[in-house]
Amino acid sequence: MDRASQTACVLMLDLPASALGGIDLLSFTTSQRFRGIKNLPPGWHFVFVSSSSSLSVRHGAWFHVSDDKSGPPSIFVKKWDPATEDFVAEGSETEVMRWRANLGSIWREGLTPYRQSSGANESGDAEEESNDWERLTSRITPALLDRITGPTPNHWGLTSASSAAQDVDDIPGLSKDESIFQPEKELHFLPVDLKRTWREGATGRERTQAAQDRSWALGELIEQHCVGNNVQERETEVLGELQFTFLMILTLNNNSCLEQWKRLLSLLLTCRDAVKERATLFVEVLQTLRVQLAHCGDAEGGLFDMSDEGGRLLKTLLRGFRKRLEEINGQAKVDVMDVLEDLEGSLKEGFGWELDDSFVKRGMLELEDGEQVEMEINGIDEEDESGEYAPVVVELTTAQMRLLEGNQLGSEITPEESDDGDEVEDVDMSY
Protein backbone atom coordinates (compact mmCIF):
# COMPACT_ATOMS: atom_id res chain seq x y z
CA MET A 1 0.00 0.00 0.00
CA ASP A 2 1.26 3.46 -0.91
CA ARG A 3 2.08 5.30 2.35
CA ALA A 4 1.03 8.59 0.72
CA SER A 5 -2.53 7.32 0.35
CA GLN A 6 -2.93 6.60 4.06
CA THR A 7 -5.16 8.81 6.20
CA ALA A 8 -5.76 9.08 9.93
CA CYS A 9 -7.51 5.97 11.25
CA VAL A 10 -8.62 4.27 14.44
CA LEU A 11 -8.34 0.50 14.86
CA MET A 12 -10.99 -1.22 16.97
CA LEU A 13 -9.62 -4.71 17.45
CA ASP A 14 -10.82 -8.01 18.96
CA LEU A 15 -14.47 -6.96 19.16
CA PRO A 16 -17.00 -9.71 19.90
CA ALA A 17 -19.02 -11.04 16.99
CA SER A 18 -21.89 -8.69 15.99
CA ALA A 19 -20.83 -6.13 18.56
CA LEU A 20 -22.23 -2.62 18.60
CA GLY A 21 -19.73 -0.06 17.37
CA GLY A 22 -19.90 3.65 16.84
CA ILE A 23 -18.01 6.82 16.13
CA ASP A 24 -19.29 10.31 16.85
CA LEU A 25 -22.98 10.42 15.82
CA LEU A 26 -23.09 7.13 13.91
CA SER A 27 -23.51 3.64 15.37
CA PHE A 28 -23.46 0.28 13.57
CA THR A 29 -23.23 -3.48 14.05
CA THR A 30 -19.74 -4.78 13.34
CA SER A 31 -18.87 -7.65 11.00
CA GLN A 32 -16.11 -10.27 11.22
CA ARG A 33 -13.94 -8.27 8.82
CA PHE A 34 -14.33 -4.97 10.64
CA ARG A 35 -11.06 -3.63 12.08
CA GLY A 36 -11.68 0.09 12.36
CA ILE A 37 -12.39 3.38 10.61
CA LYS A 38 -10.23 5.34 8.16
CA ASN A 39 -10.29 8.80 6.56
CA LEU A 40 -10.80 10.54 9.92
CA PRO A 41 -11.04 14.33 9.59
CA PRO A 42 -9.05 16.54 11.99
CA GLY A 43 -10.66 17.31 15.32
CA TRP A 44 -12.28 15.51 18.22
CA HIS A 45 -13.74 12.01 17.86
CA PHE A 46 -15.47 9.58 20.19
CA VAL A 47 -15.54 5.83 19.54
CA PHE A 48 -17.73 3.48 21.54
CA VAL A 49 -18.44 -0.24 21.61
CA SER A 50 -20.65 -2.73 23.39
CA SER A 51 -20.37 -6.50 23.50
CA SER A 52 -23.80 -6.75 21.87
CA SER A 53 -26.34 -4.52 20.17
CA SER A 54 -28.77 -4.99 23.08
CA LEU A 55 -28.94 -2.69 26.09
CA SER A 56 -25.57 -3.66 27.58
CA VAL A 57 -22.88 -1.44 29.09
CA ARG A 58 -21.20 0.72 26.47
CA HIS A 59 -17.52 1.64 26.58
CA GLY A 60 -16.10 4.66 24.82
CA ALA A 61 -13.04 6.86 24.48
CA TRP A 62 -12.23 10.35 23.21
CA PHE A 63 -9.23 11.07 21.00
CA HIS A 64 -8.03 13.96 18.83
CA VAL A 65 -6.79 13.92 15.24
CA SER A 66 -4.23 16.63 14.55
CA ASP A 67 -4.45 18.77 11.42
CA ASP A 68 -0.65 18.78 11.15
CA LYS A 69 0.20 17.28 7.74
CA SER A 70 3.97 17.42 8.13
CA GLY A 71 4.23 13.97 9.71
CA PRO A 72 2.67 10.56 9.00
CA PRO A 73 -1.11 10.20 9.44
CA SER A 74 -2.25 9.45 12.98
CA ILE A 75 -3.16 5.88 13.92
CA PHE A 76 -5.05 5.08 17.12
CA VAL A 77 -5.12 1.45 18.24
CA LYS A 78 -7.85 0.38 20.66
CA LYS A 79 -9.01 -3.11 21.50
CA TRP A 80 -11.58 -5.11 23.41
CA ASP A 81 -10.19 -6.89 26.47
CA PRO A 82 -12.38 -10.02 26.95
CA ALA A 83 -10.93 -10.73 30.40
CA THR A 84 -12.17 -7.44 31.87
CA GLU A 85 -14.81 -6.73 29.21
CA ASP A 86 -13.32 -3.30 28.72
CA PHE A 87 -12.32 -1.14 25.77
CA VAL A 88 -8.68 -0.17 26.22
CA ALA A 89 -5.89 1.57 24.34
CA GLU A 90 -3.00 -0.52 23.04
CA GLY A 91 -0.24 0.16 25.54
CA SER A 92 2.66 -1.26 23.58
CA GLU A 93 4.31 1.17 21.18
CA THR A 94 5.82 -1.81 19.39
CA GLU A 95 2.35 -3.18 18.65
CA VAL A 96 1.23 0.22 17.40
CA MET A 97 4.20 0.38 15.05
CA ARG A 98 3.49 -3.16 13.83
CA TRP A 99 -0.08 -2.26 13.00
CA ARG A 100 1.08 0.89 11.19
CA ALA A 101 3.48 -1.15 9.07
CA ASN A 102 0.77 -3.66 8.18
CA LEU A 103 -2.14 -1.32 7.49
CA GLY A 104 -2.11 -2.33 3.83
CA SER A 105 -3.40 -5.79 4.67
CA ILE A 106 -6.64 -4.45 6.18
CA TRP A 107 -6.98 -1.03 4.55
CA ARG A 108 -9.40 -1.94 1.77
CA GLU A 109 -11.74 -4.47 3.37
CA GLY A 110 -11.04 -4.17 7.09
CA LEU A 111 -11.40 -0.39 7.54
CA THR A 112 -14.61 1.46 6.73
CA PRO A 113 -14.51 5.11 5.60
CA TYR A 114 -15.54 7.73 8.16
CA ARG A 115 -19.02 9.12 7.69
CA GLN A 116 -21.82 10.47 9.85
CA SER A 117 -24.78 9.14 7.89
CA SER A 118 -25.85 5.62 7.08
CA GLY A 119 -27.74 6.73 3.97
CA ALA A 120 -26.55 7.22 0.41
CA ASN A 121 -27.25 9.76 -2.28
CA GLU A 122 -28.27 9.11 -5.89
CA SER A 123 -24.70 8.44 -6.99
CA GLY A 124 -24.31 5.74 -4.34
CA ASP A 125 -21.84 7.71 -2.22
CA ALA A 126 -22.29 8.03 1.51
CA GLU A 127 -24.37 11.07 2.27
CA GLU A 128 -22.45 13.42 4.55
CA GLU A 129 -24.23 15.20 7.36
CA SER A 130 -23.65 18.84 8.09
CA ASN A 131 -20.81 19.86 10.37
CA ASP A 132 -22.96 19.30 13.48
CA TRP A 133 -20.34 17.10 15.14
CA GLU A 134 -17.78 19.89 14.86
CA ARG A 135 -20.23 22.34 16.41
CA LEU A 136 -21.20 19.86 19.13
CA THR A 137 -17.54 19.50 20.18
CA SER A 138 -16.29 23.04 19.58
CA ARG A 139 -15.53 23.67 23.28
CA ILE A 140 -14.13 20.27 24.22
CA THR A 141 -10.50 20.57 25.41
CA PRO A 142 -7.84 18.16 26.73
CA ALA A 143 -7.93 19.94 30.09
CA LEU A 144 -11.69 19.40 30.34
CA LEU A 145 -11.37 15.68 29.58
CA ASP A 146 -8.45 15.35 32.01
CA ARG A 147 -10.62 16.77 34.79
CA ILE A 148 -13.73 14.73 34.08
CA THR A 149 -12.27 11.31 33.19
CA GLY A 150 -8.62 11.49 34.29
CA PRO A 151 -5.42 12.33 32.36
CA THR A 152 -5.26 9.59 29.72
CA PRO A 153 -4.41 11.45 26.47
CA ASN A 154 -6.12 10.13 23.33
CA HIS A 155 -7.98 7.55 25.35
CA TRP A 156 -10.17 9.57 27.70
CA GLY A 157 -12.41 6.65 28.51
CA LEU A 158 -15.69 6.11 30.33
CA THR A 159 -18.72 3.81 30.18
CA SER A 160 -22.46 4.13 30.34
CA ALA A 161 -22.20 3.19 34.04
CA SER A 162 -19.58 5.80 34.94
CA SER A 163 -20.98 8.32 37.38
CA ALA A 164 -20.26 11.40 39.42
CA ALA A 165 -20.26 10.77 43.16
CA GLN A 166 -23.41 12.84 43.69
CA ASP A 167 -25.36 10.65 41.26
CA VAL A 168 -24.45 7.25 42.72
CA ASP A 169 -27.51 5.51 44.12
CA ASP A 170 -27.13 4.32 47.70
CA ILE A 171 -28.32 0.80 48.52
CA PRO A 172 -29.78 0.69 52.06
CA GLY A 173 -27.95 -1.67 54.42
CA LEU A 174 -24.73 -1.76 52.39
CA SER A 175 -21.58 0.28 52.72
CA LYS A 176 -20.42 2.36 49.76
CA ASP A 177 -17.77 -0.25 48.87
CA GLU A 178 -20.21 -3.17 49.13
CA SER A 179 -22.84 -1.45 46.99
CA ILE A 180 -20.54 -1.21 43.98
CA PHE A 181 -20.74 -4.51 42.12
CA GLN A 182 -18.10 -3.57 39.58
CA PRO A 183 -15.81 -0.56 40.05
CA GLU A 184 -16.58 2.17 37.55
CA LYS A 185 -14.67 5.32 36.72
CA GLU A 186 -15.82 8.31 38.72
CA LEU A 187 -16.66 11.40 36.70
CA HIS A 188 -15.53 14.73 38.12
CA PHE A 189 -18.05 17.33 37.04
CA LEU A 190 -18.24 20.99 37.97
CA PRO A 191 -19.90 21.22 41.42
CA VAL A 192 -23.33 22.63 40.57
CA ASP A 193 -25.43 22.85 43.74
CA LEU A 194 -28.89 24.18 42.92
CA LYS A 195 -29.98 23.92 46.56
CA ARG A 196 -27.50 26.60 47.65
CA THR A 197 -27.03 29.45 45.20
CA TRP A 198 -26.08 32.24 47.62
CA ARG A 199 -22.92 33.30 49.42
CA GLU A 200 -21.99 32.20 52.91
CA GLY A 201 -23.66 34.40 55.51
CA ALA A 202 -26.34 35.72 53.15
CA THR A 203 -29.47 37.12 54.80
CA GLY A 204 -33.01 36.02 54.05
CA ARG A 205 -33.72 38.65 51.39
CA GLU A 206 -30.36 38.05 49.69
CA ARG A 207 -30.91 34.31 49.73
CA THR A 208 -34.34 34.72 48.18
CA GLN A 209 -32.96 36.93 45.41
CA ALA A 210 -30.08 34.51 44.76
CA ALA A 211 -32.54 31.63 44.48
CA GLN A 212 -34.60 33.54 41.91
CA ASP A 213 -31.56 34.85 39.99
CA ARG A 214 -28.66 32.39 40.15
CA SER A 215 -26.10 34.80 38.68
CA TRP A 216 -23.98 34.76 41.83
CA ALA A 217 -23.81 30.95 41.80
CA LEU A 218 -22.78 30.94 38.13
CA GLY A 219 -20.06 33.52 38.78
CA GLU A 220 -18.79 31.57 41.78
CA LEU A 221 -18.65 28.37 39.72
CA ILE A 222 -16.70 30.05 36.91
CA GLU A 223 -14.27 31.93 39.14
CA GLN A 224 -13.58 29.21 41.70
CA HIS A 225 -13.84 25.93 39.80
CA CYS A 226 -13.07 26.62 36.14
CA VAL A 227 -9.49 26.80 34.91
CA GLY A 228 -8.21 29.39 32.45
CA ASN A 229 -5.99 32.41 32.02
CA ASN A 230 -8.94 34.74 31.55
CA VAL A 231 -12.72 34.91 31.97
CA GLN A 232 -13.42 33.71 28.45
CA GLU A 233 -11.36 30.54 28.92
CA ARG A 234 -13.09 29.79 32.21
CA GLU A 235 -16.52 30.30 30.66
CA THR A 236 -15.48 27.98 27.84
CA GLU A 237 -15.13 25.18 30.39
CA VAL A 238 -18.82 25.48 31.28
CA LEU A 239 -19.73 25.24 27.59
CA GLY A 240 -17.37 22.31 27.11
CA GLU A 241 -18.97 20.37 29.95
CA LEU A 242 -22.42 21.10 28.54
CA GLN A 243 -21.25 19.61 25.23
CA PHE A 244 -19.49 16.63 26.85
CA THR A 245 -22.47 15.59 28.97
CA PHE A 246 -24.92 15.83 26.07
CA LEU A 247 -22.79 13.68 23.77
CA MET A 248 -22.31 11.04 26.45
CA ILE A 249 -26.09 10.84 26.73
CA LEU A 250 -26.44 10.32 22.99
CA THR A 251 -23.66 7.76 22.58
CA LEU A 252 -23.45 5.92 25.91
CA ASN A 253 -26.89 6.51 27.46
CA ASN A 254 -25.03 7.76 30.54
CA ASN A 255 -27.57 8.82 33.17
CA SER A 256 -25.11 10.78 35.35
CA CYS A 257 -24.25 12.94 32.33
CA LEU A 258 -27.96 13.53 31.79
CA GLU A 259 -28.31 14.77 35.37
CA GLN A 260 -25.32 17.11 35.03
CA TRP A 261 -26.60 18.43 31.69
CA LYS A 262 -29.89 19.30 33.38
CA ARG A 263 -28.09 20.87 36.36
CA LEU A 264 -25.98 23.08 34.10
CA LEU A 265 -29.00 24.27 32.13
CA SER A 266 -30.98 24.82 35.33
CA LEU A 267 -28.18 27.08 36.55
CA LEU A 268 -27.55 28.97 33.31
CA LEU A 269 -31.17 29.55 32.33
CA THR A 270 -32.17 30.91 35.74
CA CYS A 271 -29.71 33.83 35.58
CA ARG A 272 -30.64 37.45 34.91
CA ASP A 273 -27.85 39.83 35.95
CA ALA A 274 -25.18 37.48 34.54
CA VAL A 275 -26.62 37.98 31.06
CA LYS A 276 -25.45 41.60 31.10
CA GLU A 277 -21.94 40.59 32.20
CA ARG A 278 -21.55 37.37 30.18
CA ALA A 279 -23.62 37.93 27.04
CA THR A 280 -21.20 35.96 24.85
CA LEU A 281 -21.51 32.92 27.13
CA PHE A 282 -25.32 32.93 26.96
CA VAL A 283 -25.30 33.39 23.19
CA GLU A 284 -23.09 30.31 22.85
CA VAL A 285 -25.19 28.33 25.35
CA LEU A 286 -28.36 28.94 23.32
CA GLN A 287 -26.60 28.22 20.03
CA THR A 288 -25.21 24.98 21.45
CA LEU A 289 -28.59 24.01 22.85
CA ARG A 290 -30.23 24.53 19.46
CA VAL A 291 -27.81 22.12 17.78
CA GLN A 292 -28.13 19.62 20.63
CA LEU A 293 -31.93 19.56 20.54
CA ALA A 294 -31.81 18.90 16.82
CA HIS A 295 -30.20 15.54 17.73
CA CYS A 296 -32.23 14.66 20.82
CA GLY A 297 -34.11 12.08 18.76
CA ASP A 298 -30.85 10.15 18.30
CA ALA A 299 -30.83 9.16 21.98
CA GLU A 300 -32.02 5.67 22.85
CA GLY A 301 -34.07 4.49 25.80
CA GLY A 302 -36.24 7.61 25.97
CA LEU A 303 -33.58 9.73 27.71
CA PHE A 304 -34.63 12.69 25.58
CA ASP A 305 -38.39 12.51 25.46
CA MET A 306 -39.43 15.90 24.10
CA SER A 307 -43.13 15.29 24.50
CA ASP A 308 -45.04 17.56 26.86
CA GLU A 309 -44.06 15.47 29.88
CA GLY A 310 -40.44 14.81 29.00
CA GLY A 311 -39.71 18.35 27.85
CA ARG A 312 -41.37 20.07 30.78
CA LEU A 313 -38.14 21.02 32.56
CA LEU A 314 -36.56 22.55 29.48
CA LYS A 315 -39.77 24.29 28.46
CA THR A 316 -40.11 25.83 31.92
CA LEU A 317 -36.47 26.94 31.96
CA LEU A 318 -36.70 28.62 28.56
CA ARG A 319 -39.93 30.43 29.43
CA GLY A 320 -38.43 31.67 32.67
CA PHE A 321 -35.26 32.75 30.89
CA ARG A 322 -37.27 34.81 28.38
CA LYS A 323 -39.05 36.58 31.24
CA ARG A 324 -35.72 37.38 32.90
CA LEU A 325 -34.37 38.75 29.63
CA GLU A 326 -37.35 41.10 29.36
CA GLU A 327 -36.39 42.60 32.73
CA ILE A 328 -33.00 43.89 31.55
CA ASN A 329 -31.89 46.44 28.98
CA GLY A 330 -28.90 47.04 26.76
CA GLN A 331 -27.06 45.40 23.88
CA ALA A 332 -26.63 42.15 25.82
CA LYS A 333 -30.41 41.71 25.88
CA VAL A 334 -30.63 42.32 22.13
CA ASP A 335 -27.86 39.83 21.30
CA VAL A 336 -29.16 37.07 23.54
CA MET A 337 -32.81 37.63 22.61
CA ASP A 338 -31.99 37.23 18.90
CA VAL A 339 -30.48 33.79 19.53
CA LEU A 340 -33.29 32.82 21.90
CA GLU A 341 -35.88 33.63 19.26
CA ASP A 342 -34.00 31.47 16.75
CA LEU A 343 -34.07 28.61 19.27
CA GLU A 344 -37.75 29.14 19.97
CA GLY A 345 -38.47 29.07 16.24
CA SER A 346 -36.70 25.74 15.81
CA LEU A 347 -38.53 24.26 18.81
CA LYS A 348 -41.86 25.45 17.47
CA GLU A 349 -41.13 23.93 14.09
CA GLY A 350 -39.71 20.68 15.45
CA PHE A 351 -41.90 20.04 18.50
CA GLY A 352 -44.77 22.51 18.30
CA TRP A 353 -43.62 24.33 21.43
CA GLU A 354 -44.93 27.81 22.23
CA LEU A 355 -42.54 29.45 24.68
CA ASP A 356 -43.99 32.94 24.99
CA ASP A 357 -47.11 33.99 26.89
CA SER A 358 -49.16 34.89 23.83
CA PHE A 359 -50.28 31.38 22.97
CA VAL A 360 -53.85 30.15 23.16
CA LYS A 361 -54.77 26.99 25.02
CA ARG A 362 -57.85 25.32 23.54
CA GLY A 363 -59.71 22.30 24.83
CA MET A 364 -63.08 20.76 25.65
CA LEU A 365 -64.55 21.44 29.08
CA GLU A 366 -67.27 19.11 30.38
CA LEU A 367 -69.90 20.85 32.51
CA GLU A 368 -71.78 19.33 35.45
CA ASP A 369 -74.78 18.44 33.27
CA GLY A 370 -72.57 16.59 30.81
CA GLU A 371 -72.54 19.29 28.15
CA GLN A 372 -69.14 19.82 26.50
CA VAL A 373 -67.96 23.33 25.67
CA GLU A 374 -64.85 24.31 23.71
CA MET A 375 -62.77 26.75 25.77
CA GLU A 376 -59.90 29.06 24.89
CA ILE A 377 -57.53 30.57 27.46
CA ASN A 378 -55.14 33.28 26.33
CA GLY A 379 -51.77 34.09 27.83
CA ILE A 380 -51.71 31.56 30.65
CA ASP A 381 -48.40 29.88 31.36
CA GLU A 382 -49.13 26.18 31.76
CA GLU A 383 -46.49 25.93 34.50
CA ASP A 384 -48.08 28.67 36.68
CA GLU A 385 -49.60 27.60 39.96
CA SER A 386 -53.18 28.70 40.42
CA GLY A 387 -56.24 28.26 42.62
CA GLU A 388 -55.64 27.06 46.14
CA TYR A 389 -52.01 26.28 45.27
CA ALA A 390 -51.17 29.80 44.08
CA PRO A 391 -48.33 31.58 45.93
CA VAL A 392 -49.52 33.99 48.65
CA VAL A 393 -47.68 37.11 49.87
CA VAL A 394 -47.84 37.34 53.67
CA GLU A 395 -47.18 40.61 55.50
CA LEU A 396 -45.07 40.06 58.64
CA THR A 397 -45.10 42.24 61.74
CA THR A 398 -41.92 43.89 63.00
CA ALA A 399 -41.62 41.25 65.68
CA GLN A 400 -41.99 38.43 63.16
CA MET A 401 -39.36 40.01 60.94
CA ARG A 402 -36.95 40.18 63.90
CA LEU A 403 -37.73 36.56 64.70
CA LEU A 404 -37.09 35.54 61.08
CA GLU A 405 -33.73 37.35 60.98
CA GLY A 406 -32.79 35.91 64.35
CA ASN A 407 -33.40 32.33 63.21
CA GLN A 408 -31.39 32.86 60.02
CA LEU A 409 -28.46 34.23 62.01
CA GLY A 410 -28.61 31.34 64.45
CA SER A 411 -29.59 33.43 67.49
CA GLU A 412 -31.65 32.16 70.39
CA ILE A 413 -34.47 34.71 70.14
CA THR A 414 -37.69 33.32 71.59
CA PRO A 415 -41.25 34.59 71.17
CA GLU A 416 -41.13 36.14 74.65
CA GLU A 417 -38.08 38.24 73.67
CA SER A 418 -39.79 40.36 71.02
CA ASP A 419 -39.20 44.10 71.25
CA ASP A 420 -42.84 45.04 71.93
CA GLY A 421 -43.26 42.55 74.75
CA ASP A 422 -46.05 40.68 72.98
CA GLU A 423 -45.91 36.98 72.50
CA VAL A 424 -45.32 36.09 68.87
CA GLU A 425 -46.84 33.02 67.29
CA ASP A 426 -44.49 30.40 65.97
CA VAL A 427 -43.70 31.01 62.31
CA ASP A 428 -42.82 28.17 59.97
CA MET A 429 -39.33 29.13 58.69
CA SER A 430 -38.88 26.17 56.38
CA TYR A 431 -38.60 26.77 52.65
Secondary structure by P-SEA (a helix, b strand, c coil): cccccccccccccccccbbbbbcccbbbbbcccccccccccccbbbbbbccccccccccbbbbbbbcccccccbbbbbbbccccccccccccaaaaaaaaaaccccccccccccccccccccccccccccaaaaaaaccccaaaaaaacccccccccccccccccccccccccccccccccccccccccccccccccccccccaaaaaaaaacaaaaaaaaaacccccccaaaaaaaaaaaaaaaaaaaaccccaaaaaaaaaaaaaaaaccaaaaacaaaaaaaaaaaaaaaaacccccccccccccccaaaaaaaaaaaaaaaaacccaaaaaaaaaaaaaaaaaaaaccccccccbbbbbbbbccccbbbbbbbcccccccccccccbbbbbbcaaaaaaaaaaaacccccccccccccccccccccc
